Structure formats: C-alpha cells, structure tokens
Amino acid sequence: MDNTRDSEAALIEAWEEAGVKRINGDPMHCGSLRYNKVMKDGTDQPIEMQLFSFETAKLSKNFPERGQRKLRWVGVNTAIRKLKQPELKPILKQLKRQNRVNM
C-alpha cells in the first residue's frame, strides 16, 4: 500500500481481512513490533507490524477475504491468552490498562 498512511492501511486491512469497520475518530497508533512469520514454504519472513486501535461495533458479513480465516469476537483477556505472537501481549495489556479495548 504505497503512498498510504499506516493508519489508513490498518483500516483497509481490518476491512479486507475481517470485515471490521470503524465507527468514529481516527485510528490511534498503539505500538509496533517485529517478528518472523513462518511462510507456507517453511521459510521465515521478517515482519514489521504497526498497530492501531479504533472504535468498531461489529463485523460485516461480506468483505473481500471472507472465508479465508475463522473469525469471532473475544474479550481482551481471551485474546491475550490465544495470541500466536507473544510480542503482541504487552501491547494488548497496555491497551487494557488504558481502557482502550472492550473487556
């Protein structure tokens, strides 16, 4: 997404991958991390991720990548327990302390 602000790219990705739509306000940058993603061929790909939070209410039933992954809403404590990237846990815990995620 060349020439797209990181916050706008986050909104686009949330819509395309999960049908998430913003309600109000601009996305707030809440952290960044680097990790190695294991690709389908078994190789590691270094990833740099920028994370943004924004207000949302529900998932749309129709979105571009529908059916490519299993989706469900969970509380923040469940999300923290289930994360596959342990580097995300401190960021979610900080958002929880700041009351920027629904419990």
Secondary structure, 3 states (H helix, E strand, C coil): CCCCCHHHHHHHHHHHHHCEEECCCCCEEEEEEEEEEECCCCCEEEEEEEEEECCEEEECCCCCCCCCCCCCCCCHHHHHHHCCCHHHHHHHHHHHHCCCCCC
